[in-house]
Amino acid sequence: MLTKDRSSNGFFRRERKRLRQAQGNVLLKLLISVFLLGSATGCFHLDQAEKKETPSGDSSPSISIVISSLGMTFPAGMDENDNRYLNYIEERTGLDIQVNTPPPEVYNEKLDVMMSSGNLPDLLHVYEPVWFDNYVKQGAFKPLDELIDQYGPHLKQKIPAEIWDRVKYGGKIYAVPSLNEVTGVELMYARKDWLDRLGLKPPKTLDEYYKVIRSFTLEDPDGNGKQDTTGLTFTTNLGRSSPFFGAFGTQLNTWFKRDGRLVNGNVLPETKEALGFLSRLYQEGLLEREFPLNLQANLFEKIENGKVGLFSATWYDTRGPIAANMKKDPNARWIPLEYPTGPRGEKGVYGKDIIRGYNVIPAGSANAAEVIKLLDFIAADYKTLKLGFENEIWWWQDGAIVTDFARHDENLYRGIYQSLVDVPDEVLFKERLDSLGNFNLYNNIQTINQNIIPNAFYGIPTPAMGKYSKKLDKLEDVFEKIILEIEPLDAFDQYVELWEKEGGDEITKEVNHWYDKQR
């Protein structure tokens, strides 16, 4: 059992961090206020934030980092700057780490505020490739090649060469990437007990899916004598809809090879077909009326309470809302389905980029070596931070990992730090998922991996993407409007024309220039 602090300096370290955090929070609030009033606009400064001197008696180098909280919470009495896993990292690295975790909902906005302020940390963990690309080209970050060569042996060992190539500009590395363990998210699940009650077989084709969705809406699948169930639902911004676009051979925001060039899925005629199918479901009352308002929590509540019997699940929902529904209703039985196969025999879901995040060091940081040492330690001690402390949260039994679920869930916050450098380990990944219980997690992921529709573009963001992406994203509102019959299906053609005019054509030219170079 690890104690909360292992040295006499632990108390003083925590108190210094709390003081710096309080000062930093006041400063950040002030900067945000100024930024919103317009006074903080314009070019940012690359000067490093002034560091507080380390009190005598503790020679630990101090670094400041900005990372996402990932929506995690901490046990009582702990926070992002005072908890057992951060203390463990500090003890092993000899670093004093000041952590700032902007809320996930406004994470990118807070990063922009920091970049404009000039009061920069030693490490920023960012998720948006366009954001990363924009600031790299402004000279905002340090090149890292020499630092990685000197202080990052485990980073070099565990991150493939082709991934390093994707964070290079002018031949130099500007980020330490964090990788995705899974390359896709969604797969279809349905209530087997509802199928059996209505005399239906698990659907495979899109036509069979339509019949099941209709029956789950209109034929009282739960047997309570009321028409109070939903045949199909999504979440806001068409979340959980990927398999239905896949049935028409397309995906939103994905590039496809067509006639020797790359074309964005948003403007393919197949996407118009998919929108027409979904609009039909909505018109007939088979797609939930309020799906544009569904956040993930709303969806989970409806599944748990037995109002939804078929939906596009994430690979981990079997341990979440599906498990909660079966606990609440002992008669509930859920099974994975084959992806809906469309009229031309097509099926599949979107894939996730192998890079999930970018660790960048501002150009003015005086502590770049310490940052690389921190990231290298996380890559090296991946197992402890991924699984938790051995013989406390998990242990070996008969050659398999056994997990204490209560402690596992209580200590999920460790993922905040571990996710800085995720380095997939297939063996450990399966052992970990199997230890979490009989939730079919590993098999779910294998099913998804076999049905991913790949993105044909995987280069760094092009200049036009940085220039036009936000504007083009706003245009996608028309997709929901078509489904909701606020706009006619032919509004899609107008969207394509506007997309091309508002920067899509320029992006397409740059993407195809990249594609020609790859060939």
Order of alpha helices (4+ residues) and beta strands (2+ residues): alpha-beta-alpha-beta-alpha-beta-alpha-alpha-alpha-alpha-beta-beta-beta-beta-alpha-alpha-alpha-beta-beta-alpha-alpha-beta-alpha-beta-beta-beta-alpha-alpha-beta-beta-alpha-alpha-alpha-alpha-beta-alpha-alpha-alpha-alpha
